Amino acid sequence: MFSVFARRCRSTTPRPCRFSRRRFSAQRALWRWGATDAEVPEVSRTPQVVPEGVNASAIACGPTHSAFVVDGQLYSYGSNRHSKLGRADSDGSERSPQPVLVEASDGHRPAVASIALGGNHSAAITEGGVLWTWGYGGSLWHGAGGCGQGRRGEVSRPEMVMPFVSQGIEVSQVACGDLHTLVLDRQGRVHSTGQGIHGVLGRGGLASTGEELDFQEVVYFRKTTDSIMAPGLEPQIIKLDAGREFSAAMSSHGELWVWGRNDYGQLGMGFEVMKDRDFCMKYPFLMRQLPMEGHVFRDFACGDRHMVAVTTAGAIYEWGDRRNFEPTAITLPSRYQEGLKGVWKVAAGEGYSFALTLSGELYSWGRPLSGCLALPSDADADSRDARDPLVPRPQRVPFEVFGGGDVRVLDIAASKQRCLAITESG
């Protein structure tokens, strides 16, 4: 079995990230920032260079830890509770990034292509589409974790999820919530594992109240034909994401399905359902309003308790956090003078969001006290009114916070109150 894995790994090139096809100069940099008064504080509210992150190709943030990849090598820092940093030699917090050993039992060390971090666990995809997980696997007293290793207990270092390997299933995406994990394989099938409370696993039945120690397919997407943009056809899922206790998926036709907890309106189902504080969706639910009006999503992101999405027309919508209970436009489409141009990616944390354009401009909005907006006024957030007035609309993050000059932001990651960004200059 392991020799088969090794052949697969060595003969398959990892899928590059969106910007890895560019011809990079030596002036790529990795930046970190966030709340300095959080449970696991960041070093500064202003972006600071991460020396170990030169030429980083993938980044991810969890609520209390962060990770990045350089030349196939994984690095992590932050809280190591439940060994979610991938190192068993420390149970405290690490402020500086340290390498994580991703090694098969035959000694092969595959290159890491992408990563995802949850509240209590971590996941990575290596060359050949092999999924690895580590961290909190569950306990008899507190229920299942999100590792999907088929057993409870702490997984102190990265381990392959062997059922995928033995069945020849290659994984293309992974997303981690607080105690659950979603996986998209290269055949377009969705899988989930972890604590099923509030229906976060999207499989209804016992999975919506119980615990899953192994990954199981979310068969809804192979049985439904509820698409508005492609009537009668099964949706082809191309992206997954997970919030604290909810999940979402986007199809190739730009439609969104959501499921899980709705206590903050994060599923965008309107004000009426908020009257039931325990309301949740145990199966994926198609957000019908915008597709019925002809809107097609280009990208979306799950924050802690809210969602943000951008349409192909360039309009950004946001909902959740008990502010907006259904998708609400916060920018005009890009054809208008006031609209943002070329937004291709969005990201979200706890009460704040980002939008990244093709030209490398980064925009932020939300709660200044998150410590994550990276706006000029955010530097003195500690001295502002405790009511923390919102920045309601996207504001461009000055290039000066990333060193100034001819700098472009290539990628952004956020979770709770910590952020990472990759920039290129020159």
Secondary structure, 3 states (H helix, E strand, C coil): CHHHHHHHHHHCCCCCCCCCCCCCCCCEEEEEEECCCCCCCCCCCCCEECHHHCCEEEEEECCCEEEEEECCEEEEEEECHHHCCCCCCCCCEEEEEEEECCCCCCCCCCCEEEEEECCCEEEEEECCCEEEEEEECEECCCEECCCCCCCCCEEEEEEECHHHHHCCCCEEEEEECCCEEEEEECCCCEEEEEECHHHCCCCCHHHHCCEEEEEEECCHHHHCCCCCCCCCCCCCEEEEEECCCEEEEEECCCCEEEEEECCCCCCCCCCHHHHCCCCEEEEEEECCHHHHCCCCEEEEEECCCEEEEEECCCCEEEEECCCEEEEEECCCCCCCCCCCCCEEEEEECCCEEEEEECCCCEEEEECHHHCCCCCHHHHHHHHCCCCCCCEEEEEECCHHHHCCCCEEEEEEEEECCEEEEEEEEC
